[in-house]
Amino acid sequence: MHAAPSRHVLTAAWCVALLGALGGCATAARTPSADPAPAAPAATPATQGAPAATPVATPPAAPAAEAHHEHHMAGAPAITIPAGARYTEADVRFMQGMIAHHAQAIHMSRMAPTRGASARLVRFAHKIDLSQAGEIVLMQEWLRANGQFAPDTSAWRTMTMHGMLTAEELAKLEAARGPAFERLFLEYMIRHHEGALKMVADLFATPRAGQDVDISVLANDVETTQTAEIGQMRMMLTEL
């Protein structure tokens, strides 16, 4: 029988194995190749022979202050926040984006009387029209009073916010008639309202945003009103 290896020999063997494992991990961490590193040292990198990986340019994650800023406005001036202001860039972008968001909802609502919708749906769509048109005026006045660019009601054609319809979806809604229009209108408007709620949630999740009294009141009104309307539209859907 062979003599058992001494404790010192075993310890040395474990050290060599551990160092080898650590070296392999370090190589794997530096080399994005799926192939294992060669056992013997080589003058060329372990990834030679495989096509060089092309770095993928990953855009940096948007800061919280811009989480809800999906829109773009051609020709709009840069946002400048004066020193000491109680509002932030996120507040300005929220107001500008919500103008476009509301304007598309109004455009959708004004289709109802000419698409064979029921009297109930026409009344509901008219309510959306009136309430959101009034809020657009308030948002535009706030922006102008604070020296910021105020989009007009055509902004929905060039800005994209949470829940807004695509051109293809709008065309589908415009082509629908009767009960088909009602169902599509309700489904689309529920999603549209949910997008507005997401914009409000993103605003209040942004550090220092939503502190201005006018913005806070308007954002909370949007949340309260549109949450109630979502419930009403879901009930109307079940009755079609």
HELIX and SHEET records of a PDB file:
HELIX    1   1 ARG A    7  ARG A   30  1                                  24    
HELIX    2   2 ALA A   64  GLU A   66  5                                   3    
HELIX    3   3 GLU A   89  SER A  109  1                                  21    
HELIX    4   4 ALA A  112  THR A  114  5                                   3    
HELIX    5   5 ALA A  119  ALA A  145  1                                  27    
HELIX    6   6 ALA A  155  ARG A  157  5                                   3    
HELIX    7   7 ALA A  167  ALA A  175  1                                   9    
HELIX    8   8 GLY A  178  ALA A  205  1                                  28    
HELIX    9   9 VAL A  213  THR A  238  1                                  26    
END                                                                             
